[in-house]
Amino acid sequence: MHVEPTVHAAERKVVQVPEPMLKAERVRKVYRTGSSDVVALEGLDLEVPAGQFLAVMGPSGSGKTTLLNCVSGLDEIDEGRVLVDGASIHELSDAARTRHRAESMGFIFQAFNLIPVFTATENVELPLLLAKVPEAEAKARARETLERVGLGHRLDNRPPELSGGEQQRVAVARALAVRPHLIWADEPTGNLDSEMAAAVMDLLCELHDEGLTLILVTHDPTVAARADRLITVRDGELVGDEALGTHRDVPEEANVA
């Protein structure tokens, strides 16, 4: 006769499922223009675990950038809740939310948003100084991060003296210098040629491989194919959610004209 072994309560292991780094619950965003309302996000639910590379795609006007702005706390929301590292960011005061972003998030935009009269070092140093990092430490971290993204030879150059790809690397360094847990990127390759875009994506993938959580908005399927996961937004709603595995090389079919 077979007898099942007895498992005592003290021997049972409780598996703790970690909370997602980002959790959006029923998020709604409405833009009011005159007498009409435009629903930009409707009932968005989204969870992103730490260390994931998430790509966001959708047609023009679908709500991709609105999703990024609302879920990161850059824009207000009309309904719902967003948790980042356990903090309900839209319930924080403006000052607390700004501090939370400065301490735990980095942002990369299509337009670079560099200050033309500042050197590369000064552009990267600025958000650190605004976060009250001592000047000597801010400068050292800025230079170290620029070297990390391959711009150690461009520390004292100003944006007009840099190529588009180099300017975007300065923007990446600026986002990294705050030592964030999470980076938001809105069309970071949109102003770059294919070679420069591939180089920037190589860098972002390398950073992700080191454990950084990355949420990237793009219209380019070649860029999206390098993520772990792809969500699709249409008319302000999440209409697709697909695991892609781990892609570190551009798919051959994406290079076919």
VEXDREN-2710 file (C-alpha; in Angstrom, 1 decimal):
% VEXDREN-2710
k/r/px/py/pz
1/MET/0.0/0.0/0.0
2/HIS/1.4/3.4/-1.0
3/VAL/1.3/6.0/1.7
4/GLU/1.7/9.7/0.9
5/PRO/4.4/11.4/2.9
6/THR/3.2/13.8/5.6
7/VAL/4.2/17.4/5.1
8/HIS/4.1/19.4/8.3
9/ALA/3.0/23.0/8.2
10/ALA/6.4/24.2/9.3
11/GLU/8.0/22.5/6.3
12/ARG/5.8/24.2/3.7
13/LYS/7.5/26.9/1.8
14/VAL/5.6/30.1/1.0
15/VAL/6.6/31.5/-2.4
16/GLN/6.5/35.3/-2.3
17/VAL/5.6/36.8/-5.7
18/PRO/7.3/40.1/-6.0
19/GLU/5.2/43.2/-6.7
20/PRO/5.6/44.6/-10.2
21/MET/7.8/47.6/-10.5
22/LEU/5.0/49.4/-12.4
23/LYS/1.3/48.8/-12.0
24/ALA/-1.4/50.8/-13.7
25/GLU/-5.0/50.2/-12.8
26/ARG/-8.0/51.4/-14.8
27/VAL/-6.2/54.5/-15.9
28/ARG/-8.3/57.0/-17.8
29/LYS/-7.1/60.3/-19.4
30/VAL/-9.4/62.8/-21.1
31/TYR/-8.2/65.9/-23.0
32/ARG/-10.8/68.7/-22.9
33/THR/-10.7/71.2/-25.8
34/GLY/-13.5/73.7/-25.8
35/SER/-16.9/71.9/-25.7
36/SER/-15.5/68.5/-26.8
37/ASP/-13.7/65.8/-24.8
38/VAL/-11.1/63.5/-26.3
39/VAL/-10.5/60.2/-24.4
40/ALA/-6.8/59.5/-24.8
41/LEU/-6.6/56.5/-22.4
42/GLU/-9.6/54.3/-21.4
43/GLY/-9.4/51.8/-18.6
44/LEU/-5.7/51.0/-19.0
45/ASP/-4.4/48.0/-16.9
46/LEU/-0.7/47.3/-17.1
47/GLU/1.9/45.5/-15.0
48/VAL/5.7/45.6/-15.7
49/PRO/8.0/43.5/-13.6
50/ALA/11.5/44.7/-12.7
51/GLY/14.1/44.1/-15.3
52/GLN/11.7/43.9/-18.3
53/PHE/12.2/45.6/-21.6
54/LEU/8.7/46.7/-22.8
55/ALA/8.0/48.2/-26.2
56/VAL/4.8/50.2/-26.8
57/MET/3.5/50.5/-30.4
58/GLY/0.4/51.8/-32.1
59/PRO/-0.6/54.0/-35.0
60/SER/-0.2/57.8/-34.8
61/GLY/-2.6/59.3/-32.3
62/SER/-3.3/56.0/-30.6
63/GLY/-2.2/57.1/-27.2
64/LYS/1.4/55.8/-27.0
65/THR/3.0/58.9/-25.7
66/THR/0.0/59.7/-23.5
67/LEU/0.4/56.3/-21.9
68/LEU/4.1/57.1/-21.2
69/ASN/3.3/60.6/-19.8
70/CYS/0.5/59.4/-17.6
71/VAL/2.0/56.2/-16.3
72/SER/5.3/58.0/-15.5
73/GLY/3.6/60.8/-13.7
74/LEU/4.5/63.5/-16.1
75/ASP/0.8/64.2/-16.8
76/GLU/-2.2/64.0/-14.5
77/ILE/-4.8/61.3/-15.0
78/ASP/-8.6/61.5/-14.6
79/GLU/-9.3/58.1/-13.1
80/GLY/-7.4/55.1/-11.9
81/ARG/-4.1/54.5/-10.0
82/VAL/-0.4/54.1/-10.9
83/LEU/2.1/52.5/-8.6
84/VAL/5.8/52.8/-9.3
85/ASP/8.0/51.0/-6.8
86/GLY/5.0/50.7/-4.6
87/ALA/4.3/54.5/-4.5
88/SER/0.9/55.7/-5.8
89/ILE/2.5/58.5/-7.8
90/HIS/-0.7/60.5/-8.6
91/GLU/-1.5/60.7/-4.9
92/LEU/1.8/62.3/-4.1
93/SER/2.2/66.1/-3.9
94/ASP/3.8/67.8/-6.9
95/ALA/7.0/68.2/-5.0
96/ALA/7.0/64.6/-3.8
97/ARG/6.2/63.3/-7.3
98/THR/9.0/65.3/-8.8
99/ARG/11.4/64.0/-6.2
100/HIS/10.3/60.4/-6.9
101/ARG/10.9/60.8/-10.6
102/ALA/14.3/62.4/-10.0
103/GLU/15.4/59.6/-7.7
104/SER/14.1/56.6/-9.5
105/MET/13.4/57.3/-13.1
106/GLY/15.2/58.5/-16.2
107/PHE/13.7/59.9/-19.4
108/ILE/14.9/59.8/-23.0
109/PHE/13.1/61.8/-25.7
110/GLN/13.2/61.9/-29.5
111/ALA/14.2/65.6/-29.5
112/PHE/17.2/65.1/-27.2
113/ASN/16.3/68.2/-25.2
114/LEU/19.9/69.2/-24.6
115/ILE/20.9/72.7/-23.7
116/PRO/23.0/74.0/-26.7
117/VAL/25.3/76.3/-24.8
118/PHE/26.2/73.6/-22.2
119/THR/28.9/71.0/-22.7
120/ALA/28.0/67.3/-22.7
121/THR/29.2/67.1/-19.1
122/GLU/27.1/70.1/-18.1
123/ASN/24.0/68.7/-19.7
124/VAL/24.3/65.4/-17.8
125/GLU/25.3/67.2/-14.6
126/LEU/22.3/69.5/-14.6
127/PRO/19.6/67.1/-13.3
128/LEU/22.0/65.9/-10.6
129/LEU/22.5/69.5/-9.4
130/LEU/18.7/70.0/-9.4
131/ALA/18.4/66.9/-7.3
132/LYS/20.8/68.5/-4.8
133/VAL/23.8/66.3/-5.5
134/PRO/27.0/68.1/-4.5
135/GLU/28.7/69.8/-7.4
136/ALA/31.9/67.8/-7.3
137/GLU/30.0/64.5/-7.1
138/ALA/27.6/65.6/-9.9
139/LYS/30.5/66.4/-12.2
140/ALA/32.3/63.1/-11.5
141/ARG/29.1/61.1/-12.0
142/ALA/28.4/63.0/-15.3
143/ARG/31.8/62.3/-16.7
144/GLU/31.7/58.7/-15.5
145/THR/28.4/58.1/-17.2
146/LEU/29.4/59.8/-20.5
147/GLU/32.4/57.5/-20.6
148/ARG/30.1/54.6/-19.9
149/VAL/28.1/55.4/-23.1
150/GLY/31.2/55.8/-25.2
151/LEU/31.6/59.6/-25.1
152/GLY/34.7/60.0/-22.9
153/HIS/36.3/61.9/-25.8
154/ARG/33.4/64.3/-26.0
155/LEU/33.1/65.5/-22.4
156/ASP/33.6/69.2/-23.2
157/ASN/31.8/69.4/-26.6
158/ARG/28.5/71.2/-26.9
159/PRO/25.5/69.6/-28.7
160/PRO/26.0/71.5/-32.0
161/GLU/29.5/69.9/-32.2
162/LEU/28.1/66.4/-31.8
163/SER/26.4/64.1/-34.3
164/GLY/22.7/63.1/-33.8
165/GLY/23.8/59.7/-32.4
166/GLU/26.2/61.3/-30.0
167/GLN/23.5/63.8/-28.9
168/GLN/21.2/60.9/-28.2
169/ARG/24.0/59.2/-26.2
170/VAL/24.3/62.3/-24.1
171/ALA/20.5/62.1/-23.5
172/VAL/20.9/58.5/-22.5
173/ALA/23.8/59.4/-20.1
174/ARG/21.7/62.2/-18.6
175/ALA/18.9/59.6/-17.9
176/LEU/21.4/57.1/-16.4
177/ALA/23.3/59.6/-14.2
178/VAL/20.5/59.7/-11.6
179/ARG/21.0/55.9/-11.2
180/PRO/17.3/55.1/-12.0
181/HIS/15.4/51.9/-11.5
182/LEU/13.3/52.6/-14.6
183/ILE/14.0/54.4/-17.9
184/TRP/11.2/55.8/-20.1
185/ALA/12.1/56.3/-23.8
186/ASP/9.8/58.1/-26.2
187/GLU/10.9/57.4/-29.8
188/PRO/14.6/57.6/-28.9
189/THR/15.7/56.6/-32.4
190/GLY/13.1/58.7/-34.3
191/ASN/15.6/61.4/-35.4
192/LEU/18.5/59.1/-36.2
193/ASP/19.5/57.3/-39.3
194/SER/19.5/53.4/-39.3
195/GLU/23.1/53.0/-38.3
196/MET/22.9/55.5/-35.4
197/ALA/19.6/54.1/-34.3
198/ALA/21.1/50.6/-34.2
199/ALA/24.0/51.9/-32.1
200/VAL/21.7/53.5/-29.6
201/MET/19.5/50.4/-29.4
202/ASP/22.6/48.3/-28.8
203/LEU/23.4/50.6/-25.9
204/LEU/19.9/50.4/-24.4
205/CYS/19.8/46.6/-24.8
206/GLU/23.2/46.4/-23.0
207/LEU/21.9/48.5/-20.2
208/HIS/18.8/46.3/-20.0
209/ASP/20.9/43.2/-19.8
210/GLU/22.6/44.7/-16.7
211/GLY/19.2/44.8/-15.0
212/LEU/17.6/48.1/-16.0
213/THR/13.9/48.2/-16.5
214/LEU/13.1/49.9/-19.9
215/ILE/9.8/51.1/-21.3
216/LEU/10.1/52.3/-24.9
217/VAL/7.6/53.9/-27.2
218/THR/8.3/53.4/-30.9
219/HIS/6.6/53.3/-34.3
220/ASP/9.5/51.2/-35.6
221/PRO/9.0/47.4/-35.6
222/THR/12.7/46.9/-35.9
223/VAL/13.2/48.7/-32.6
224/ALA/10.3/47.0/-31.0
225/ALA/11.6/43.5/-32.0
226/ARG/14.5/43.9/-29.6
227/ALA/12.3/44.1/-26.5
228/ASP/11.2/41.3/-24.3
229/ARG/7.5/42.2/-24.6
230/LEU/5.3/44.3/-26.9
231/ILE/2.1/46.0/-26.1
232/THR/-0.1/47.6/-28.8
233/VAL/-2.3/50.7/-28.1
234/ARG/-5.2/51.8/-30.3
235/ASP/-7.7/54.5/-29.6
236/GLY/-6.4/54.8/-26.1
237/GLU/-6.9/51.1/-25.2
238/LEU/-4.5/48.2/-24.8
239/VAL/-5.4/45.9/-27.7
240/GLY/-2.3/43.6/-27.7
241/ASP/0.2/42.1/-25.3
242/GLU/2.8/39.8/-26.7
243/ALA/5.9/38.1/-25.2
244/LEU/8.8/38.4/-27.7
245/GLY/11.5/36.5/-25.8
246/THR/14.9/38.2/-25.7
247/HIS/16.0/39.8/-29.0
248/ARG/19.4/41.3/-29.1
249/ASP/20.0/41.2/-32.9
250/VAL/17.9/43.0/-35.4
251/PRO/15.7/40.4/-37.2
252/GLU/16.8/39.9/-40.8
253/GLU/13.3/40.4/-42.2
254/ALA/13.2/43.8/-40.5
255/ASN/16.1/44.9/-42.8
256/VAL/14.2/44.0/-46.0
257/ALA/13.0/47.2/-47.8
END
